[in-house]
Structures are given as C-alpha cells and as structure tokens.
Amino acid sequence: MTSWSHGYVADSPYTFAYQSAQAPGNLALICAMMGVEWQPKPRMVVVDIGCGRGYTVNTLAAANPGWTVMGLDYNPAHIAEAASLAERAEIDNATFIEADLAEMTDAEMDQIPEMDVVTLHGVWTWVGDPVRAGIVRLLSRRLKPGGLAYIGYNALPGFGADMGLQRLFRHLSAQQSTGSSPMRAHASLATIRALHATRPANLPVTPMLQRLTDDDSEIDGAYLAHEFLTAHWRPVFFEDICADLAAAKLDYVGSAGLHENVPDMIFSPEQREIYEAMPVGPAREFMKDLVLQRPFRRDVFVRGLRRTDPVVALDRLAIGACRLLGEEGPKLGVPVGVAEMGPELWGPIAAALNEGPISLGRMRSLTPGRTPNAAELLTVLHGAGMVLTCLRDSGPTEVTQRFNRIVAETYAREGRNGGQYAMASPVTAAGVPCTWLELAVAVQPETGGDTPPDPAILAARLVPGLTPEGAVKAEAMIAELLRERTAIWRRFGII
C-alpha cells in the first residue's frame, strides 16, 4: 500500500477492461424496462468515478463526439495512462482528473460540469467512509435532476461467504515482506489451495473460491490484489447503500442484469407469493438477494424519478444483432429454469435482425396473432448476448477507427492473456465487446476493403513466431472471424 491511497492498492495498475454495463444505451434499456423516463441525449456529460486506466471513458468519448466524457481516479498512474491514450487517439472530448473525493472541496467539485450520467464500477465497496461521503457529496452537488447513477458493488448477503477468503488473502500477503501487491496476492494462492483441500468449515466453496482453486488458466495478480487486498473493502446490503444515496436524492430504477428485474424469471410460485406480500422497495430487493446468487450488484439510480409507460418506452428502442443468428433460438439460464423462444417466434425475429437493427415495436409485430412481451423479449435476447442497443445510424469515423487501432497495438500483450475488450462503435454509442484477436483483425487496413484479406497474411502479422501447427490454427481462427464477423463489424460502424 502507499501512504496516499487510503488503504487501496496503488502499487500496480488495475486490469485494462471495458465495462459494457456503464454504456448509456444499456442504461436506457433498464430505464425503459422499469417504466422510468430517461433517454440519452446528443449532448451529455458522462463521468466515470474510479475510471481506472480509462478504457471505458475513452471508448465512450471516441464513439460520441457530442458528449463530454470525464474520468476521475485517485491514482495518478491511471490518469496519466488514460490521458495519454486519449491524446494519441486525438479524442478531444475525453478529460481525466486525478481526484481524491475524500479531500475534494465543494469549490473544486463545482468546477466539474453538471453531470447527466455518473458511473461507479467496483468502487463503493473498496473505499473508506470518507471517500463514500465524497461520492455522495459530488452526486448531490453536480448530478443533474433527472440524471442517472450506475453503481456496481459487492453486495450482502451474496458476498458474505467470501468475506473469510478476502481476509485470508490479506493475512497471507502481509506475511511476505517483499514484492508488489500483485506478486504477494498471487503467491498467496498456493496456501489458499492447500487449505481449501482440507475443506475447512468456514471457507465455503463459493464460485470465487472454485475459480481460484480449480481453474487451470493463469489468474491475473493485479486482479487479485485489487479485489482482495484493499484495507477498507466492505460489502454492503442494498438498503444500506440506498440510505447513503438518499442524501443525493437518488431513487432506485433497476438492475443492469435485465432478468433480475423480471420476477417470473427469478422466483418459484411460492417465493413469488412471499415477494409480492412485501412492500415495494428495499424489502423486495432483499428478497431477490436471498434468492439470487449475486455477490455483485449492478444498480441504476435516478435523481428525480419520472414514470412512463414501459411498453411504449421499450417499443421505441432499436437493437441490432451482434452475431449471425441461426435457426436455434436464444436460451437464457435463469433461477427458475431456462427462458427461450420457440421456432415460430424466433424465425421471423432472427430473419429481421440478420437484416439490420430494428425497433422492439417493429419486432413484436412480426408474428401476427402473437405479440410477445417486450420486456421478456429484450431480456432473453440481451441476456443471451445476441443484441446490442443501437442509438444512431452511422458508419465508422476517423476517431473510432484510430482509437480501435491504437488500443489493438498498445495492449496486444495484455489482450492475448484475456481481458474485457471492446471496439468503439458510433452505432451503439459505446463499445462492441470483443476478444483482442477480433479487435486486432478488425483494425487491419485490408479488413474494411472490397477484397477479403488473406487469413495467412494476417496470422503472420498479428501472431508472428508461431510453430507451423500454431500458424495453421491461427489462420483458421482468423478465417472464421472474417467469415462470421465482417458483416457485424460493418453493421456497427467498426469498418
């Protein structure tokens, strides 16, 4: 730890990752679904508190030249890296500020433009009470009436089972006198795995522990350090965060996990009866937290709730398929089973989506005599990873193409080890999630041309030094990407 970091890990950068839940287009889906009036505007101020290395901020700024997108972070290394990437990509509407919200004065806060959207992903649970108070003060002073706040945080009771694991990481890493936080966190894994093998009573086998002990893939030490070694880490109950945010006059809208807003997809009939007997508000959300396995909540709040007809709001939304759709319809695993579409419904919908973006209202009219529920239709398609929100009709811009190319070139090494990547898209006004290889192939100058590129040439360029067998596999992977993704990249204004 460093003396200025308030107990947060600051001796190594956080992982380079795009967070799709923070995109205003996704926030519009949630608001429409929950009957709350809100739509993205051509000109907005979007602020990411705890922006880390700034990937999400720069992606949103590149895709939306009319928006002012700001990133705040306590770590000067994060801010320097994010600002450097924006400068290299010539993104002039992205701003990064080194900010300690525990120390920021009211006058300093008032220099920040009034905000339309504020996002905090993985911040609230990891910082101390003075920083939380500063966050609420900033929201109270600068979030516009009608503005949205997205907050992703470790929640109780879901994360309660891993509280012992977090404390164990801290004890084990503290025993090592040398090495960075990621090195010390990673070195703790051997002892944790050995202890797990003895099945201790109070180290339950949670999905997180299974990932750490059973997954053969390499685990990023930076992720472990930032997730487990923060001194102030404290998961919270939903009702407690609501109480804290009340000072900023925020009302709960809904969850970024769309199916979590649909009671029929969560509860058994017996559970549904108990749920509906509870008053609307924190009590019902607590019931969800008891039933769902969600250690991490992704909640959307609004400063000044205005109701609207959810069906009308959903019907005007446009969505586009983010992969080629075949004859098999989407299937979404939910707590009560599997939500899916029958072939009589899926056939015309898939055909329409393969042609291009379409409004939900138009989609629901494709099956005469049967009008599917707008919220459930959207939940299944979106939850199955088949569609993205489309906010405008646009081809690629110089800024989005330049930004995507620079990201692919700069973060090639990190990308090959995994990570959450996205290509800036003017159509979605956000990022299109992808692997690093997809990004690397999409930004090659030949990919957007009239003649398809040679996969062998791209493989030699992007992953040089492979064995003959590895080169053949890389060529096959790239050929498949070009065959299945080129039309999608054109659809979303990537190429």
N, C-alpha and C positions, 0 to 999 in steps of 0.2 A: 504494500500500500504506500501511497505518497501522502505527505502531510497536508496537501491542499485538497485531497479528493473526497473528504468527508466519509472515509471508510469504503469508498467504491474502488474497484480495481482500475488502476490508471497506468500501470507499467507496461501495458501491451494494448494494441488496438483491438476493437471488437471485430467480430466477423463482418465481412463485406456482404450485405444481404439486402434484397429488395423485399418490402412488406406490402403485399397487394391489398391487404385489408384497409390500409390507410388511404387508398385512392378515393377521391371524392365521388367518382362514378359508383364505386361499391357502397359508399355511404348513402348515395341517393337510392340505391336498391333497398337498403334497410329502412330508410325513412318512408318510402312508398309502401313497402310491405306492412309497416306498422301504422299506416294512416297518418303520418306526420308530414306537414308541408315543408319541403326543402328540395331545391334543385341547384346544381352547380351553375355558376354564372360565367359569362365570358371573361369578366374581370373579377378576381378574388385575391385575397391574401390568405395563404395557407402556411401554417407554421408547424414544424415538427420539433417538439421539445425532447431533447435527448436524441438528436439525429444521428449520433454515431459518426460513421465515416461518410454520411451524406448521400448514399446511393439513391434512396427513395426521393429525397428532396431534389437532387439533380435530375432524376428521371421525370418527375412531375413538371419541373421547370422547363426541361427540354421539350416536352410534349405540349406545353401550354404557354406560348409566348405572351398571352394576355394576363397571366397570373403573376403575382409576386409570391415567390416561394422562399421561405426562410427556414434555416436550421439553427437551433440553439443546442449547445453542448458544453459541458464543463471542461472537457478535455481539449487542450489546445492542439494536440496532435491530430485529433479527429477533425477539428475545424480547418487546420492547415491543409490536410489531405482533401477534404471536401471542396474547399475553395480553389485548390489547385486544379482539381478535375473540372470544375465549372469554368475556370479561366481557359484551360486547354481546349475545352469543347465550345468556347465562346458562348456560354449561356449567361446572358446579361440580366436575367430576371431571377437568378438564384443568389441569395445572400446568406452568409454564415456568420454567426456571432458566438464568441466564447462567452458563456454566461453562467454565473453561479446564482441560481434562483434563491438560494438561502440568503445571499448578501445583496442582491439587486434592490436598489431603492425604487420607490414609487416613481420618481422622476425619470430614472433610467428605463423603467418599464413603459412609461408613457411615450418614450421615443420609438417604440415598436408600433407599426401601423395597426389600426383596428383589424382584428382577425375574423375571417369568415369561417375558417376551419382550423382546429388545433388537433394534433395527434400526439399521443404518447404511447409508444410500443415498448413494453419491457422497461419502464422507468419507475412507476409508482412504487412497486414492491421492493425495489432495490435501493431506494434513497431514504435518508433520515427524515424525521419530522420537520426540521427547518426547511428542507427542500420541498417537501409536500406542501407546507404552508406557502412557500413562494409560488408554487404552481397554481394554487388556488387564488392567490392574490393576483397573479398575472391574468388568469381566466376572468376574474371579477372585473379587472380594470380594462382589459383590451379585447375580450371576445365580444363580438357584436351581438346585439339582440337578434335572435334567430340563427345565430352561429352554432356550429357543431363542434363537439369534442369527442374524439375517439381515444379510448384508454384500454390498453392491453396489460394485464397484470396477473400475477399468481393469486389464485383465489382459494379461500377455505369454503367447505371442508376438503375440497378435492386435492389440494396440495399438502394437506396436513400429514398424510402418510409419508411424504418425502422430507419433512422437517428434520427428522433424525439423520437422514442422508446428508442434508446440507450441513448440519453441524459436524458430522463426521468428516466431511471434506475439509472443513475449517481446522479441525483439530489435527488431522494428518498433515495438511500443508504447513501448518505452523511449526511442526517438528523439524522441517527442513530449513536449514539456515541459509542456503544459497539457492540461486536460480530465480527466474521470473515467476510471476503468478501462474501463467500457463504451464510452465515446467513443473512447478510444485503441485498444481492441481492434477496434471497428467500422471505424475509419479505416485499420487495417492491411489490410483486405480488398482494397482496390484494388491494392496491391502484390503481395499473395499471388496474386490472379487474374492479374496481368500476368506474374508469374514462372511460374505454372502453365502459361500459354500457350506458354512456351518449352520445356516438357517436361524439366525438369532431372532428371538421373539419380536423385538421392536425395530427390526429393519425389514419391513414388509416388502414383498416382491411386487413393486409397482411397475408401470410401463417404463418410467425413467430408469429404475434400477436394472430392469431387464435390458434396456438399451445399453447401459454401461457395462453389463457383465456378459451378455450373450451375443452382442453384435461384434462380428469379426472385423468390421471396417474400422479404419482409423478415426479416432474421436479427436476433434479439434481442441487443443489445450486452451485456446483463447475462449472458446465457448464455455468450457468447464469453469474457468476462472471467473468469468463474468457472471455465470449462472449461480455459482455456489460459494464464492469466497468474499462476497460483499458483506461488510460488517453489519449494515443496517437492514439486511434482507428480512422482510416480514410479509408473508401472505396475509390477505385481508378478506373479510366477509363482504359480500356485495352491499349489504345495508350500511356497513361502516364507511365504505367509500362514498356512498350516496350522502351520508351525513356530512362528510368532509366537503363534498362538492356543493352542498346546499348553500354555502356562503357565497358561491359564484352564481347562484340561482339556476343551476342546471337540473333538467328533468331527464329521466331515463327514456330512451327511444326503443332500443332493442339490441340484439346480439348480432355481431358480424358473422357468426355461424348461422346461416339462414334457417336451417332446420330446427335450431334451438328456439325459434320464435313460433313454431307450429306445434301446439300441444298434442295433436293427434300423432305426431312423429316421435314424441318423447315418452308419453305416459301410457301405461296399461289402463283399461277401463276403471279399475279400482283406484289407481293413482290419480287418474283424471278427476274422479269424483272428489277426492280429498283436495286436489289442486284448486278446483273451481269453488270449493267452500271457503277458501282463504281469500282475504281482501286483496284487491289489485295492488301491486307494488312489491316492496321488498319481500313480503311473506311468500308470494308466488315464485319470485326468483329464487328464494332459498329452497323451496320445494324442488325446483329444477336442479339446483346444485346438489341436492341429496340424491337425485335420480341419475343425473348425467355424470359421466366420468370426464370432468373438465377441470383439471388443475389450473388451466389458464383461461381466463375470461377475456373476451374482446367486446367491450361495451361501447355503445354510442349514446351520447347525451346531447341535448339541445338547450340553448339559453333562451327560453321563451317558446313553449310548445304550442303549436297551432295544428289543429286536426284537419284532415282532408279525407276524401273517400279513397280507401286503399285500392279499390278495383280501378278507378279512373286513373289514379297515380301510377299504378303498375302498367296499365294498358298503353300509356304513352312512352314507356321506356323501350329503347331499342337494344337488342342483343345480337351478337354475331358469334358463329361457331368458331372456336379456336382450334379445332382439328376436323379432319374429314370425318363425316358421320356415315356409318354403315347401317346395315339392316337391324342390328341389335340395339335396342333402346337403352337409355341410361338406367343404371341401378345404383341406388344410394343406400348404403347401410345406415340405419337409424336405430335408436334404442329399442324400438318395438318390432324391428324386423328389417325388411328391405322395401324401399319406395321405388317403384318402377313404372314405366309406361308400356301399355300393350301395343302390339303392332298396328292396330287400326288407328291409334292416336299418333304413334311415333312416325309412321311412314310419311304422311304429309308434312309433319313438322321438320323431320330430317331433310326432306327434299327442299323445303323453303330455306332452311338455314344453310344448306350447302350452296345455295344461290347467292347468299349475302346476308347482311344484317337485316333484321325485321323487328317490328314493334311487337310487344307482347299481345296487344289488342288484335293486330292482324293475325298473329299466330293462333290465337284462341278461336278465330273464325274459320280455320282451315278444315275443321271436322264438323260439317253440318249435322245438327241434331244432338251434338255433344259439345258443350263448351266447358273446357277444363278450368279448374280453379286457378286463377292467375298466380297466387302466392305459392301453391304447391307445385305448379308447373315450373316456375322460376327456381324454386328451392331444389328440385331434382336436377334440372339442367345445370344450374350453377354449382351445386354440391358435387355433382359427378365430374366437374372440371371440363364441361363441354362448351360453355359460353362465357363471353365477357361483355360488359356493358359498352355500348358504343355511343359516344356523345356528339360526334360530328363525322361528316363525310370528307375525308381528306387523304391526299397522297402523302408520301414522305416529304419532310422538309430538310433543308440543309443542316439544321441544328440537330434534329433527331438522328439523321444518318451519321453525322460527325460524332455525336455523343456515343452512339452504339458502337461505332468503330473504335473509339478511344477506350471504352470500357473493355472491349474484347482484347485489345492489345495490351492494356495495362494490367489486367487482372487474370491473364491467361493461367498463371501458375496456381492461383487460388481456385480458379474455376475448374481446373482439372481435378481438384480434390473435392468437388461438390459445391455446395453453396446455393443460395437462392438468387437466381439471376432473372433479369427481365430486359426486354427491348423497349425503348421509349417509342410510344405509338401515338400519333396525333389523333387517331380514330377513337381510341379508348380514353384519351386524355390522361394516360397513365402508362404503365408498363405491361407488356405481354410476357408472362412468366415463361422461362425457357431454361435449358441447360446451357453451360458455357459453349459446348460444341455447336448447338443451334445458333447461338449468337455469333460465334466465330464464322460459321458458314454463311449466315445471312448478310454479314457486312462485307463479304468479298465482292470486289467490283464486278466480277462476272455473274454473280447470282441474280442481279436485277436486270440482266440483259436479255436480248431476244433469243440468244442461243444458250441452252443449258450448259453450265460449266462441266468440266471433266472431273469426276469424283477423285480420280487418281492424282490429278494435279493438286487439288485442294488438300487431299490427305497428306501429300508430301510437304506441302507448305505449312499446314496447321499443326501436324504432329510428326515432325521430322525425327529421324533416328530410330524408327521402329524396326523390329525384325521383319523379314519378309512375311511371316504369318501375321504379325501385328498390322502391317501395312494393308494386307488384304482385308482384315477385319475393319480397319478404319475406313477404307474405301467403300466397303459395303454399308457401313453406318452412314456415311455422308451421302451415298446414293439414295438411301432410304429417306433421309431428311429432305433432300431435294425433291424427291418424288411426292412426299406427303405434306411438306410444309411450305413449299414455294407459293402455292395459291393462298395459303393462310397469311403468309407474310405480306403479300400484295393486298389482301383484304384489310389488314390492319395498318396499312401505310408504313410498313417497315422497309419495303423495297419498292 
